[in-house]
């Protein structure tokens, strides 16, 4: 009888442990309506950005479309986060999904850095998020512009390139 109890206990622990590891982080669901609600939703926004940049484009298409729309709506209505789109996003022509990930990366940087308005660091974070998704390779079209950005990042020249694109020294 003792072996049976031990085996049953081990199986129960295994089931509970497996279930706790398989739970997904909570993602952005509803669009907040007040500034306080936007602030409360920030961890969900970060989780959503993490999901978008780490899930291949050709996987969970409907979920990706829904999360893209929710993230974009959150960005448009956010009273605390502002991002800019400029010449640092040439990769969006061939792979439009990278643009929302770029915006998400910038947003994540902003939220994790006291609502920073630093355009260079925001662009850098956004491009690095886009690179992360691009390098997953699934559902991505090869893009010479993106390959150049990856090469610059590898050589630690990406920040300098961003500054030049923004007209900064």
C-alpha positions, 0 to 999 in steps of 0.5 A: 500500500505504501508504494501505491501512495508514493506512486500516486503522490509522485504522479499528482506532483508531476501533473500539477508541475506540468500544468503550472509550466504550461500556463501562458502569461496573461496577454492584453485583452481589453482596451483600458479606458482611464490612465490608471487602467492603462498603467495597470495594463502595462505588464500585459502589454509587455507580455503581449510584445514578448509573445509577438516577438517570440512567436513565428509569423506563420504560427497562431495567425488569428491570435497574432492578428488579434494581439496586433490590433489590441497592441496598436489600439493600446498604443494609439490611446495610451496617455503615457507612451508615444513612439515615432515612425521614421526612416529606421523601419525599411524592413516593414516593406517586405515584412509588414508584421515586423512593424507592429513588433518594432512598435511593440519593442519601442513600447516595451522599452518605454514602459521598462525605462520610466516612460523614456522618450529617448528616440534613439533607444526606442528605435534601437529596442524596436529594431532589436524586437523586429530582428528577434522575430525576423531571425525566427525565420518562419513565415518571414520573407528574406530582406536585404534591408533587415540583413543589413540591420542585423549585420550592424547590430552584430558589429555594434553599429546599429545605434550609430546608424539610428542616430544618423537616420534621426539626424543626431550626432 
